């Protein structure tokens, strides 16, 4: 609810509900395995991270290409067991550009990495130079050495002058920001079954 100088806020915005159920993830990751009291380590719903860029989409059962929107969502680990609490993983999803905005495809979960060696060599920030690297993603008894415990996608935009490439911004362990360039083709490939 927003109230600016007595003006009405969002109370009259209509809630839109999807007509279709969410599709299954296109690939299974170790986070999907039920290991703790017959549950996955992750909470049972996605939360929004950032949205959206236009993508070209061709379903596996159609020759027709159409335009969808692509965004990022995230999940975090459950509070218990406490040692593994609140690590984050991401996924990409694609959805219809018009109401009711049905989700068409969802990837499996993945992480975005730490700063590269080159970034560490030129940075004056001790967090970028490696202080934040000790906090790695841990799922049960496995440590993912290339994955920060927390990464959180905060932005996505088309690269200026190159609509086939996006720039993704994200935070690493709540310590420093990163931006990476990724082709839309690669992101779309994450949405296709293997």
N, C-alpha and C positions, 0 to 999 in steps of 0.2 A: 504494500500500500504506500502510495506517495501522496504527500499533502504539501503542496507548494503554495504558501500564502492563502490557505483556505480553499484551494482548488481541489477538485476530486482527483483520485488516483486511478488505480487499476481495477477498481471494484466492478467495472462494467465490461471487462474483457472476458470474452467467451472462452471457456476451456475447450480445447480441441482434443479429441481422443482418436487414436489410431484405429483404423478399421481391421487391420491385419495383425496377427501376432508377429513378434520379432523373429526373424530367421535365425537358424542355428549359425554358430561361428563357422567360418570357412576352414579353419584348422584348429586342432586341439593342442593345447600347451600343457605343461606340467602343472600349471595352476588349476586346470580343470579336473585333475584326478582327485577323487574323494578319499581323503586320508585321515581326517581328524573327526572322530565321532560321526562318520558317514557324511561329512560335509567337505566341500572344498575349503581351501584356506581363504578364499576371497568372499567378501560380502556378496549377497545375491542380486545386486542390481548395479547397473552402470550409472555413473554420474557424468554430467556434461563437463567437458574441458574447453573446447573451442570449436567454432563453426565459422564459416563454411566456404568452400570453393566449388565451382562448377566442374563436373567431370562428364566425360562421354561414357555411356554405359550400354553394353550389349549383353543381354542375358544369354545364358548357355543354350536356351531353347528357342532363340529368336535371332533373325538376321537384322532386325530393326535396331538402330542405334537411337538412344534418347539421352536427354540431359538430366543428371541427378545432382544433388548436393552432397559433399563429403565433409565430415567433421571428425573430431576425436572425442572419445569418452575415456573414462578411467574407472578402475576399481581399486579398492584398497583391501589389504588383508584384514581378517577379523581381529578382534582384541585379544583373543586367546588362541594359542598359547602366547603369552605376553612377549616373549623373546622375539617373535616374528610380527608383532602388531604394527599395523599401519605402514606397510610397504605399498607402493603404488605400481600398477601396470596399466598400459594403455591399449586401445584398439582404435581402428578406423571404422566408420560406418557410412553408408550411403542411404539417402532417403529421397522420396519424391519432393519436388520443389513447391508443390501446392498442397493445401489442406486436403486431407488430414495428415500429410507429411509421413506416410507409412515408410518404415525402414525396409529397404530392399535387400541389403547385405551388411554383414558384420564380419570383421576379421577375428582371428584369435587374438590372444593377448601378447604383448611384446613390451620391451623397454627401449628407451632412448638413452644413449650412453654418456659417459663422462667426457670432459674436454680431451682433445687429441694431444699428443706429445708436442706438436707444433704450437698449439694454443698455450700449453703450459710453459713452453720456452720463452714466449714473448709477453706473457701476462705479468703484471705487477701485483695481481691479486693472489694472496696465499691460498685461498679456497680453490681457485682455478689451477694453481700450481700443484695441487694434490692433497691439501688438508682435508677436503671433503671426500676424497676417494676411499677412505677407510669404511665408509658407510655403504655397504653393498647390499643388493637385494638378496634376502635369505628366504627360502621357502622350504620348510621342514629342515632336512639336514643338508640341503644343497645351497651353496653360495654361488651366485651368478656374478663372476668377477668383473664383467664388463657392464653391469647394470647398477645404477645408483639405487639405493633403498627407496628414495623418493625422486621421481621425475614427474613433472606436471606440465602438460602442454598448455600454453597460455595464448597462443596465436597461430593463425595460418592465413597466408595471403599468397596470391599469385606473384611471381617474380616480375618486376617491372620489365616490360619488353619481351617477356617469355611466358606466355599463358600455359605452356606445358610443364612448367616447373613451379613448385611452391616453396615458400620459406616458412619453416616451422620454428616457432620460438617456444622454449621450455625452460623450466628451472630445474636445477640439479641439487638435490638434498637441501632445498631451501637455502642454498648458499650462493649460487651464482647462476646467471642466465646463459643460455646458448641459443644460437640460431643455426639451422642446417637447411641446405637446399636438397629437395627430393623431387624426382620426376612424378608427375601425376600418374604416369603409366605404372610406376612401381607401386604406388598406393592402391591403384585400382587392382593390381595383381594380387594384393593381400585380400581383396574381397572376393576373389574367384576360388572355387574349390581346387585343391591340388589334383 
